Amino acid sequence: MKHGLGLVIGKFYPPHRGHKLLIDTATQQSERAVVIVCAKPADTIPGELRGQWLREIHPAAEVMVIDDRYDENDSRVWAENTVRWLGRAPDAVFTSEDYGDRYSALMESKHILVDRQRQRVTVSGTAVRKDPFANWDYLEPVVRGWFARRVCIVGAESTGTTTLAKALAEQLETVWVEEFGREYFERKLAGKNPTWRSEEFIHIAREQTRLEDKTAREANRILVCDTNAFATVLWHRRYMGTHSAQVEEIARKGRCDLYLLTGDEIPFVQDGLRDGEHIRHEMHRWFEEALA
């Protein structure tokens, strides 16, 4: 027989396969499962983001995020607040910790201990934060996307960014993100509409960032990017003659752990889409200045 209301409470900082086992057990054994995420302002991964991840990983569970400002050792305060948050006491509390006995008893709930000795899933949030790469296999794709380091290869036209991105990803046995702007430009030329508008660069920057975030989930620890929104800022300047605050804001919110700037000393190759050799060296200087 299933429990009526099952509860899982914790930091989930970050969510890992041990948490997944716990929440899966709660959803399987409860008519209704609620997950409470305890978040502090100083957490390096925002509580709301952890809540979003858990909603994606566990669509059958209800997830709420609370402001954790209570003494972690005061089970009575936690029990009283839990009843207030839920509107009633849970029928069952699922934990992997010893505190669960007293916490549950104070709400007159049944305590179900799951893998207390970490024999089924040998991981902890502390271990993941200390070395996410070493604990990669314990993370769901949406969480891996957050921890994946991003290497962005940027440069002027015909400087080998795509060739390098593809080769580097192959060497690292990971995935890479292609340049959306080139794909967009090809469609634009096919439509015989060569005139650029500022909003097109905003779209390119947003879509490039979206593709990065999506592909990061598939990365083997490192994500290789053939350009990013930072480069779109410079291409807007090139074609529009001005800066775009909106494109710059998208770039500012983007993530990159390492930039690699390709050089302009290699021979220029015209592929029918590029401006030409005359602009390449100036664009290279722009990249150097922007990255300095």
N, C-alpha and C positions, 0 to 999 in steps of 0.2 A: 504494500500500500504506500502511495506517495504521501509526502508531507504537504501540508497546505501551502505555507509560505516559508521558503528556504532563504537563508541569508548567507552571503559571503562578504566579509569586510576586510579591508587591508589597504596598503599603500599602492601595490601594483606598480612598483617603481624600479624598473618598468615591468609590464606584464611579460611573463615567460611561461614555458610549458608546465611548470609546477602549478602556477596559477590556473592554467587551462585545465589541468586535471581536477583541481578543486572546484572550479566553476562548472565544468562538465558534469561532475558528480552531483552538484546541487541541482542543476537543471534536469538531470535524469531522474532524481529522486524527489522532486518537488513539483507541485502543480504550478506554482509561481516562484521564480527565483529572482532575487534582488541582489545586486552587487553594489556595495558602497565603497567608493574610492576616497581615501583620506589624503588630502593635499595640503601642503604648506606653501606659502608664498616663495620661500627660498628654494624650493625644489627645482632642479635643473631641467626636468621634464615637466611642463605644466600639467596640473591635475586634469584640466579639461581635455587636454590632448590624450592623456592616458584613458580617460573616460571614452573618448571617441574610438580609440583603438579597441577597447573592450566591447563596445557596441558592435563593432565590425566583426570581431572574432567570435562573439557570443550573441548573435541576433535574438536568441530565444530568452535572454536574460534582460531584466531592467537594470539600468546602470544610473546611479546618482553620484555626484561629486560633492563632498562636503569640505568645509574649511576646518582643517585639523589644528585646533588650538587648545586641545585638552591634554591633561596628563596621561601619557600612554599606560601608566601603571594603575590608574584609577578605574577599575572595571565598573564600579557603580555609576560613575558619570557617563561612561560610554554606553552602559545598558540603558540608562534613562534617556539619553539622547537618541539612541537607536530606536526606541519605542516612539519617540516624538517624530523622528524622521519618517518612519514607516507608517505611523498612525496606529500601530498595534505591535505587540510582541511577535517575533517570528516563531513559527512552530519548530523550526530546526535551524541550527547554526553550524555551518561547515567551516572548519579551520584545519590548519596543520600545525597549530601552536598550543602550548599548555594553557595559555590564558583563557582558552575557549571554555574550559570547565566552569570557572567562576562567572565569567561573562554571560554564558548561557543560563546558568542557574539563577542569576539575578533577574532574568527575564522569564524564568520558568520554561525555558526552551530546551529542546533536546540538542545535545552537542554531538556532532558526528566528526570524528577525527580522521583526517585523510592524509596518509603517507607522512606521518609525523617524523619518521627517521630519514626522510628523503631517499628512500631506497628505490622508488619507482622513477622519480625525476630528481636527479642530483644537481640542483642548481638553486641559486638564491638571487634576489634582486641586487644585493650588495656585490656579489660576484660578477653579475652582468655589467653593472656600472663600472666596476674596476677594470674589467677586460671583456668588452662585448664581443670582440673577435674570437676569443677563446671559447665563448659560450654561444656562438652563432647558431648552432643546431638547436638550441633551446628557445629560439625566438621565432615568432610568427612573422610572415613577410611584411606586414604593416609596421612592425616594430623594427625589423631589419632596415627598412627604408630610412628610419630616423638615424640609426647608428652608422649606416654605410658612409664611408668617406668619399668625397666627391673631388675628382681631378678634372679640371676644366681646361681644355686646349683651345686657345684663341689665337687669332692672327689675321693678317690681311689676306686678300685673295691670292690663291695659288701659292700658298706657303706650306701646304701639306697637313693642315689640321685634321682633315678626314682620314688621310692615310695613317697618321700617327695615332689618332683615336682608335681606329680599328685594330692596328697592330698592338697597341698597349693593352687593349681589352683582351685580345687573344693571349698575350703573354701572361696576363694576370688571371686568366681563366674566368673572366667576368663579362658583364654586358656593357654596352655603350649606347649613348643617346645620339642619334643623328641630328643634323642641323635642320630644324623646321623651316628656318628662313629661306633656305635654298629650295626646298619643296614648294613653299609658298610662291617664291619668285618664278619658278618654272610654270606654275599654274597661271600666274599673273601674265607672263609673256604669251602663254598659249591663248589667253583671252584678249590679247592685243590691247592691254591696258597698262602702258609703261609708266604712267604718272603715279607717284607715290603720295599717300596721305598719312598724316601722323598717326591716325587711329590704327593703321595697318601694322605699324611697329609695336603698338600697345598689344595688339592681338598676337603678334609673333612672340613677344616677350612672355606673355601669359601662357601661350601654348608650349613654348620651349620649357618653361618652368613646370608646367603640368606633366609633360613627358618625362622630365627628369624625376619628379616625385613618383610617378608611376613605375618607371624602370628601376628606381632605387630599390624597390621591393624584391626585385629579381637579382640584385647584385650579390656577388660573392665578396662581400666586405668592402670592395672598392667599386665605385661607379665612375666610368669614364664618360665625359661629356664633350662632344664636338661642338663647342661654343656654348654660351648661356646668355641670360638676359643682360649681363654686363656688356657683352659685345654688341647687343642690340642698341644700347645707349649710343655707342659710337657710330653704328650704321645709320641711326636716325640723324645724327649730326651730319653725316656724310651726304645723305640724300635730301634732308629737309633744311640743312643749313642752320639748325637751331638745336637746343637741348629740349628734351621732353621730361617734364617733372614726373609724369605718370610712368614712363618707361624707367626712369631712374628709381622711382619708388619700388617698382617690381624687382629691379635688379638688387636694390638694397635689402629686400626681404629674402633674396635667394641665398643659397648655401653653396660655398665652395671652400674646400680645405687646401687646395693647391692649384695655382694657375701655371700652365705651361704656355709660353709665348713662342710661336714658331717664327723663324727668321725669314727675312726677305731677300736672302742672298742666293737662293736657288733660282734656276731659270723660270720665267713666267710662262704658263701654259694657258692659252685662250681656249675655253670650252664652249664659247658661244653665249655665256651668261655673264662673264666677268667684265668689269669696267675697262681694265687694261693696265699695262705696266705703269703708266704715268701716275696713277693714283696709289699704287701699292706701297711705295716707300713712305709717302705721307701718312697713310693709314697705319703703317707699322709704327711710326713715331707717335701717333695718337695712342696706340695701345701701350707703348712703353711709358708714356707720360701718365696715362690713367692707372697703370699698375704700380707705378713708383710709390 
